[in-house]
Amino acid sequence: MLPVLRALSKWTQVTPHKPTPTPPAKEFRLVKKETHFDTSDQVKRFLPDILGRALARCWIDRGFMTEFLQDPKGVLASYAVFLPENVTIEIETEGVTRPKVVVYEISPAPTKP
């Protein structure tokens, strides 16, 4: 009976699990290629998806969130997303449970004839 116990103990022996190394994280990108918005129609069509990716990144990356809350347009530019000069982005955090992104288009002042 002793040889059977030895065989069973070999089969039931627990070997320590060595975690497989995780591959390095891919570099985070908001867009696949450098993006320049020239018109408000382009901003309306494409910016919501980009801002959604930026907000999702905020949930998992505190450093990104801190920078994005302070200077959203600058952070977008650092990730190759360039907005027209007349577009501004504000992040509202007062009195809300989740940050709210507000995009404004500043109209040029009317010229007098």
Protein Blocks (a to p, Z undefined) as FASTA:
>chain_A
ZZmmmmmmmmmpccddddddddddddddfbfbdcddfbfklmmmmmmmmmmmmmmmmmmm
mklmmmmmmmmmlmmmmnopacdfkbccdddfehpabdcddddddddddddZZ
